[in-house]
Amino acid sequence: MDTTPPVLQGPSAKEKKYDRQLRLWAASGQQALEDAHVLLLSAPGGSCVAGIETLKNLVLPGVGNFTIVDGCMVDEADLGVNFFLDEDSIERSRAQETCKFLKELNPEVKGYAVDQYPANFLRDGKDVLSPYTLIILAGPTREDEVVETASKHASEHSIPFIYIHSVGFYSHFSVQLPTEFPIVDTHPDPASTQDLRLLNPWPELTEFVHKKTDELETLSDHDYGHIPYLLLLLHYLEKWRATNDGEAPKTYKEKTAFRDMVKEGARRDNGGGGEENFDEAVGAVLKSLNPLEISSGLREVLDVADCQSPTPASANFWIIAHAIRNFHSNNAALPLPGALPDMKARSADYIQLQNIYKAKARKDLSEVMQDVRSVEKRLGRQSAIEEKEIEAFCKGAAFVKLVKGRPIRFRDAPDQMDWTDRAKYLCQELQDEESLLPIYLCFLAYDWHVKTRDGQKPITPDIEAPEATAKAMVDYTTDLLNHIAKSCGGAFDLEPASEKIEAVAAEMARAGGGELHNISALTGGMVAQEVIKIITKQYVPVDNTCVFDGITSKTAVFKL
């Protein structure tokens, strides 16, 4: 009797909609994005285009919620730079209008608008910021209260805080992450993630090598050309060790000699003129025959107190990291990821080899999991860490990254800014005529000038001559450079930085504090990219300040 085959389950409408991005950050990352609520604070006097463009690039991939806090009304100047307004928006709430048009991009996203200036909004109570998972402040801001409240809340509740500022052809953004921001899924280059353990094979792998290579010379040309290159390398490593006091090749010279040894094993008199598997083996020698060493990023994680002695309050990450630390101490190696690269081989041999690696990976995972459960029991934790979270850590342990967040530096009187720990770095950076650091210093100067000048209106040419604005910025940065030089304990050549500062200050003053849409759109794209990295906890975010020069089309990242 014929039976109807089961209906194949195709991708859901949501999976189709977000197909391309799911390939980048997977379902777990998409869920994190949909659970997020991003707050945008729009400082009075600014057009907030970079902030709105950031939200655009978060709404499109499906951020769960966003809120815009903006007390300004739309005017004609806004229509020239903000693409999320139209003529009917004039004299209406800018928060309401931009929110309305942003929500049209993705009906699944929830958007909210608050018709208040950030300072008034933040005075509504200490819990006003509690619903938000990430805060963005679009400058320039005159009120210290806004900056201090947002930054303090972010620090106390371990949530990210981003400051954006775009003027004319220049922009910058600074990221304040929690003091310890660990990332497991850093998405390293696939070529660098192969862990084949060729120098430390385990019994099951060694047994399979002997089974396939002990009679290597008697094999037919077809069989000879289908031995997986991984087994060939292990076979020739045994021969090398037999004549080198049991040692594997270590130096470049020794590895080159070993590579020649493998190359000579290929049969050249067959119909194909060579063996592809031997070519793969020769190509893998230099990158695969390396001793097991843990990366500096992982070592930094393993040295953290929470990793060495986790407490009941420790996050899941530190419980698993503690188990990984114990595993490495007991085995002189990290858990095996278990993945194999493609290679020329018979399907049956490749599957068997794959199963050997997967079995070893499962065994290592089991050991780590037992340690995790033991720590959970000892600490009296009520909920167990999910196995998939432990497995993900084991697979990516070699490339774990710990970013140590630093508070954002905001404008202040030059002699009040503490550069002690970064002064030497800044002095060296400012010697480079191509450095973009002077642009960042000019943004500090502009923010300071906005804060200290009389009046609440934006600095436009009809309010203040550009030359006066530029002079005020140059005076500020000159004092700031002298203070930085003093902080690093020695004099340095100010000339390269001073010339660049004068040019940047003149250009920013000429722009009158206004934004150019193309510059702010690009900046919004960059900020949104960093927001997605932070929310999904995948890839490595900027640490901690990024500057963009729209005249030369260059970007630079500084850790300040």
C-alpha positions in Angstrom: 0.0 0.0 0.0 1.4 3.4 -1.0 1.9 5.8 1.8 2.0 9.6 1.4 5.4 11.0 2.2 5.5 13.5 5.1 5.1 17.1 4.2 8.4 18.9 4.1 8.6 21.8 6.5 9.9 24.9 4.7 11.2 28.0 6.2 8.7 30.2 8.1 7.7 33.6 6.9 9.9 35.1 9.6 12.9 33.0 8.5 12.4 34.1 4.9 12.1 37.7 5.9 15.3 37.7 8.0 17.2 35.0 6.0 20.3 36.9 5.3 20.9 38.2 8.8 20.1 34.8 10.3 23.2 33.6 8.5 25.2 36.2 10.3 24.0 35.9 13.9 21.7 32.9 13.9 18.4 32.4 15.7 19.9 33.1 19.1 21.2 36.5 18.0 17.9 37.4 16.3 16.0 36.5 19.5 18.4 38.8 21.5 17.7 41.6 19.0 13.9 41.1 19.3 14.1 41.2 23.1 16.0 44.5 23.1 14.6 47.9 23.9 16.8 50.8 22.6 16.4 54.3 24.0 17.4 57.3 21.9 17.9 60.6 23.7 17.9 63.6 21.4 19.7 66.6 22.9 18.1 70.0 22.3 19.8 72.0 19.6 20.8 69.1 17.5 19.0 67.5 14.5 19.6 63.9 15.8 19.9 62.6 12.2 22.7 60.2 13.1 20.5 58.8 16.0 17.5 58.4 13.7 19.6 56.7 11.1 20.9 54.3 13.8 17.4 53.4 14.7 16.6 52.9 11.0 19.3 50.3 10.8 18.0 48.5 13.9 14.3 48.6 12.9 15.0 46.9 9.5 16.6 43.8 11.1 13.9 43.6 13.7 14.9 45.2 17.0 12.1 44.5 19.4 11.4 48.0 20.7 12.7 51.6 20.5 11.9 54.8 22.2 12.7 58.3 21.0 12.9 61.1 23.6 12.9 64.5 21.8 11.3 67.7 22.9 11.9 69.6 19.6 9.3 70.5 17.0 10.0 69.9 13.3 11.2 73.0 11.4 12.2 73.5 7.7 15.9 72.9 8.5 15.0 69.3 9.6 13.4 68.5 6.3 16.7 69.1 4.5 18.6 66.4 6.5 16.1 64.0 8.0 14.6 61.6 5.6 12.0 60.4 8.2 10.1 63.7 8.0 7.9 65.3 5.3 6.3 68.7 4.8 3.3 67.7 6.9 5.6 67.2 9.8 6.5 70.9 10.2 5.5 72.3 13.7 4.7 68.8 14.9 6.6 66.7 17.5 9.9 65.5 16.0 9.8 62.4 18.2 6.3 61.5 17.1 6.9 62.1 13.4 10.2 60.2 13.1 8.8 57.3 15.2 5.8 57.1 12.9 7.9 56.8 9.7 10.4 54.4 11.3 7.7 52.0 12.3 6.6 51.9 8.6 9.9 50.1 7.8 9.0 47.1 9.9 5.5 46.5 11.3 6.8 43.9 13.8 8.8 46.5 15.6 7.2 48.6 18.4 8.2 52.2 18.6 7.4 54.9 21.2 7.8 58.6 21.2 8.2 60.9 24.3 7.7 64.6 23.7 10.2 65.8 26.3 13.7 67.1 26.4 16.1 64.4 27.8 16.8 66.4 31.0 13.1 66.6 31.8 12.5 63.0 30.9 15.3 61.9 33.3 13.8 63.8 36.1 10.7 61.7 36.2 12.2 59.2 38.6 15.1 56.9 39.2 13.3 54.0 37.4 12.6 55.9 34.2 15.6 54.2 32.5 14.8 50.7 33.8 12.9 49.3 30.7 15.8 49.9 28.3 18.6 47.5 27.4 20.7 50.1 25.6 20.9 53.9 25.7 22.0 56.2 22.9 22.6 59.9 23.4 22.8 62.1 20.3 24.8 65.2 21.0 25.6 68.0 21.5 24.2 68.2 25.0 24.4 71.3 27.2 23.2 69.6 30.4 25.7 67.7 32.5 22.7 66.1 34.2 21.7 64.1 31.1 25.2 62.8 30.5 25.9 61.9 34.1 22.5 60.3 34.7 22.6 58.1 31.6 26.3 57.1 32.1 25.8 56.4 35.8 22.6 54.3 35.2 24.5 52.3 32.5 27.4 51.6 34.8 25.2 50.6 37.8 23.0 48.3 35.7 25.7 47.0 33.4 23.9 48.1 30.2 25.6 49.7 27.2 25.6 53.5 26.6 26.6 55.1 23.3 27.2 58.8 22.6 27.0 60.0 19.0 27.8 63.4 17.5 27.9 64.4 13.9 28.9 67.9 12.6 29.4 68.7 8.9 31.9 66.2 7.3 32.9 64.7 10.7 31.4 62.4 13.2 32.3 60.2 16.1 30.7 57.8 18.6 31.9 56.4 21.9 30.8 53.1 23.5 30.5 52.6 27.2 30.3 48.9 27.9 29.9 47.1 31.3 33.2 46.8 33.2 33.4 43.2 32.1 31.8 42.3 28.7 32.6 38.8 27.7 32.0 37.5 24.2 32.0 33.8 23.3 30.8 33.9 19.7 33.5 36.2 18.2 33.2 34.7 14.7 36.9 34.4 14.0 38.3 33.7 10.6 37.3 30.0 9.7 40.9 29.4 8.5 42.2 30.1 12.0 39.7 28.0 13.9 40.8 24.5 12.9 41.8 22.4 15.8 42.9 19.0 14.5 45.2 18.0 17.4 47.7 16.5 15.0 50.5 16.9 17.6 48.3 15.4 20.3 46.2 12.6 18.8 44.0 10.6 21.1 43.8 6.7 21.0 40.8 6.4 18.7 42.3 8.7 16.2 45.7 6.9 16.3 43.9 3.6 15.8 42.1 4.9 12.7 45.4 6.2 11.3 47.1 2.8 11.6 44.1 1.1 10.1 44.2 3.3 7.0 48.0 3.8 6.5 49.9 0.8 7.8 49.7 -0.8 4.3 49.9 2.5 2.6 52.4 1.5 -0.1 50.4 -1.5 -1.2 47.2 0.5 -1.9 45.9 1.0 -5.4 46.4 4.5 -7.0 42.7 5.2 -6.4 42.8 4.3 -2.7 46.1 6.0 -2.3 44.7 9.2 -3.6 41.7 9.1 -1.3 43.4 8.8 2.1 42.4 11.9 4.0 45.2 14.4 4.3 44.8 14.5 8.0 45.7 10.8 8.3 48.6 11.3 5.9 50.1 14.0 8.2 49.6 11.8 11.3 51.3 8.9 9.4 54.3 10.9 8.4 54.5 12.5 11.8 55.1 9.0 13.3 57.8 8.4 10.8 59.4 11.8 11.5 59.3 11.1 15.3 61.0 7.8 14.8 64.1 9.5 13.5 64.0 12.6 15.6 64.0 11.4 19.2 60.2 11.3 19.4 59.9 15.1 18.7 57.6 16.7 16.2 58.9 19.4 13.8 59.0 22.7 15.7 61.1 25.2 13.8 60.3 26.6 10.4 63.3 24.7 9.0 62.1 21.4 10.5 58.6 22.0 9.2 59.9 22.7 5.7 61.9 19.5 5.8 58.8 17.6 7.0 56.7 19.2 4.3 59.2 17.9 1.7 59.0 14.5 3.3 55.2 14.5 2.8 55.5 15.8 -0.8 57.9 13.0 -1.7 55.3 10.5 -0.7 52.9 11.4 -3.5 52.7 9.2 -6.5 53.5 11.1 -9.7 53.2 8.3 -12.2 49.4 7.8 -12.0 46.9 9.0 -14.6 46.2 12.3 -12.7 49.9 13.3 -12.5 49.7 13.7 -8.7 47.6 13.3 -5.7 45.2 16.1 -4.5 45.2 14.7 -0.9 49.0 15.0 -0.7 48.7 18.6 -2.0 46.2 19.3 0.8 48.6 17.7 3.3 51.6 19.7 2.1 49.5 22.9 2.3 48.4 22.2 5.8 51.8 21.6 7.4 52.7 25.1 8.5 49.3 26.0 9.9 48.4 22.7 11.4 51.5 21.5 13.2 51.5 24.1 16.0 51.6 23.4 19.8 48.4 23.8 21.8 48.5 27.3 23.3 45.6 29.4 24.7 45.1 32.9 23.2 45.8 36.1 25.1 42.1 36.9 25.1 41.2 33.6 26.8 44.1 33.9 29.2 42.8 37.3 30.3 39.4 35.6 30.9 40.9 32.8 32.9 42.8 35.2 35.1 39.7 37.1 36.3 38.7 36.5 39.9 35.2 35.4 39.0 36.6 32.7 36.8 39.1 31.4 39.4 36.6 31.4 42.3 33.0 31.8 41.1 30.3 32.9 43.6 26.5 32.4 43.7 26.2 35.8 42.0 28.5 35.0 39.1 27.1 35.0 35.6 26.8 31.8 33.6 29.8 32.8 31.6 32.1 32.7 34.6 30.8 29.3 35.8 31.5 27.8 32.4 34.9 29.6 32.2 35.8 28.1 35.6 35.1 24.6 34.2 37.1 25.4 31.1 40.0 26.5 33.3 39.9 23.2 35.2 39.7 21.2 32.0 42.7 23.0 30.6 44.6 22.4 33.9 43.8 18.7 33.8 44.3 18.0 30.1 46.8 20.7 29.0 44.4 21.5 26.2 41.0 23.1 25.6 37.9 21.1 24.7 38.0 19.9 21.1 35.6 21.8 18.9 35.0 18.7 16.8 34.8 20.4 13.4 36.6 19.1 10.3 37.6 21.0 7.2 36.6 19.7 3.7 39.2 17.3 2.2 39.5 14.8 -0.6 38.5 11.4 0.8 36.0 8.6 0.4 32.7 9.5 1.9 32.8 6.5 4.3 36.3 7.4 5.5 35.4 11.1 6.0 32.2 10.3 7.9 34.1 7.9 10.1 36.8 10.5 10.7 34.2 13.1 11.4 32.5 10.7 14.0 35.8 10.2 15.7 36.3 14.0 16.1 32.7 14.5 17.2 32.9 11.7 19.8 36.0 13.3 21.3 34.2 16.7 21.3 31.2 15.1 23.1 33.5 13.5 25.6 35.3 16.8 26.4 31.9 18.5 26.6 30.7 15.9 29.1 33.7 16.5 31.3 33.2 20.3 31.3 29.5 19.8 31.9 30.1 17.6 35.0 32.4 20.3 36.4 29.7 23.0 35.7 27.0 20.9 37.5 29.4 20.3 40.4 30.0 24.1 40.8 26.3 24.8 40.5 25.5 22.4 43.2 28.3 23.7 45.4 27.1 27.3 45.0 23.5 26.4 45.5 22.3 27.8 42.2 18.6 27.3 41.5 18.6 27.1 37.7 21.0 25.0 35.7 22.9 26.4 32.7 21.6 25.1 29.5 23.7 22.5 27.7 23.7 24.4 24.4 25.3 27.4 26.2 28.1 25.2 27.6 28.5 23.5 24.2 28.8 26.9 22.5 31.5 28.0 25.0 33.5 24.7 24.5 33.4 25.2 20.7 34.5 28.8 20.8 36.7 28.7 23.9 39.9 29.4 22.0 38.6 32.7 20.7 36.7 34.0 23.7 37.2 37.8 24.2 36.8 39.9 27.3 36.2 43.6 26.6 36.7 45.8 29.7 34.4 48.7 29.4 35.5 52.2 30.2 33.4 55.3 31.0 32.9 57.7 28.1 35.0 60.8 28.3 32.8 63.9 28.0 33.8 67.5 27.6 35.1 69.2 30.7 37.5 72.0 31.5 40.9 70.8 30.0 42.7 70.7 33.4 39.8 68.7 34.9 40.1 65.8 32.4 42.1 62.9 33.7 44.2 61.4 30.9 46.8 59.8 33.2 46.4 56.2 32.0 46.1 57.2 28.3 48.4 60.2 28.1 51.4 58.4 26.7 49.2 56.7 24.1 47.7 60.0 23.1 51.0 61.8 22.8 52.3 59.1 20.5 49.2 59.1 18.4 49.2 62.9 18.0 52.7 62.7 16.4 51.1 61.1 13.4 50.1 63.7 10.8 47.4 61.3 9.4 45.9 60.6 12.8 42.1 61.3 13.3 42.5 61.9 17.0 42.5 65.7 16.5 39.0 65.4 15.2 37.9 63.8 18.4 39.6 66.5 20.4 37.7 69.1 18.3 34.4 67.4 19.2 35.3 67.7 22.9 36.0 71.4 22.2 32.8 71.9 20.4 30.7 70.2 23.1 32.5 72.3 25.7 31.8 75.5 23.8 28.1 74.6 23.4 27.9 73.9 27.1 29.6 77.1 28.3 28.4 79.8 25.9 25.3 81.9 26.8 22.0 81.1 25.2 20.2 77.8 24.3 20.0 78.2 20.6 22.3 76.2 18.2 25.5 77.8 17.2 24.7 78.9 13.7 26.5 81.7 11.6 23.7 84.2 12.3 24.1 83.6 16.1 27.9 83.5 16.2 30.5 84.1 13.5 32.3 80.8 12.5 35.7 82.4 13.1 34.7 83.0 16.8 33.5 79.4 17.2 36.7 78.1 15.6 38.9 80.3 17.8 37.1 79.1 20.9 37.6 75.4 19.9 41.3 76.0 19.1 41.9 77.7 22.4 40.2 74.8 24.2 42.2 72.1 22.4 45.5 74.0 22.9 44.9 73.9 26.7 43.9 70.3 26.4 47.1 69.3 24.5 49.2 71.1 27.0 47.4 69.2 29.8 47.9 65.9 28.0 51.6 66.6 27.5 51.9 67.4 31.2 50.1 64.2 32.1 52.5 62.0 30.2 55.4 63.6 31.9 57.2 65.2 29.0 57.0 67.6 26.1 56.1 66.5 22.6 55.8 68.2 19.3 52.3 69.9 19.1 52.8 71.2 15.6 51.2 68.2 13.6 48.2 68.1 15.9 47.8 71.9 16.1 47.7 72.3 12.3 45.1 69.5 12.0 43.0 70.9 14.8 42.9 74.4 13.2 41.6 72.9 9.9 39.0 70.7 11.6 37.8 73.5 13.9 37.3 75.8 11.0 35.3 73.1 9.1 33.1 72.3 12.1 32.5 76.0 12.8 31.6 76.5 9.1 29.0 73.7 9.4 27.4 75.7 12.2 26.6 72.5 14.2 24.6 71.1 11.3 24.6 67.5 10.1 25.0 66.3 6.5 22.6 63.5 5.8 25.1 61.3 4.0 27.7 61.5 6.8 25.1 60.9 9.5 23.6 58.0 7.5 26.9 56.3 7.3 27.6 57.0 11.0 24.2 55.6 11.9 25.0 52.5 10.0 28.3 52.0 11.9 26.6 52.7 15.2 23.8 50.2 14.5 26.4 47.6 13.6 28.1 48.0 16.9 24.7 48.0 18.7 23.9 44.6 17.0 27.2 43.2 18.1 26.6 44.3 21.7 23.0 43.1 21.9 23.6 39.7 20.3 27.0 39.4 22.1 28.5 38.2 18.8 31.5 39.6 17.0 33.8 42.1 18.8 32.5 45.6 19.2 34.4 48.9 19.0 36.5 49.6 22.1 35.7 52.4 22.7 35.7 55.5 20.4 35.4 55.6 16.6 36.0 58.7 14.5 35.0 59.3 10.9 36.5 61.8 8.6 34.1 62.3 5.7 36.6 64.4 3.7 39.2 61.7 3.5 36.8 58.8 3.9 38.8 57.4 6.8 37.8 55.9 10.1 39.9 55.2 13.2 39.2 53.6 16.6 40.8 54.8 19.8 40.7 53.3 23.3 40.3 56.3 25.4 
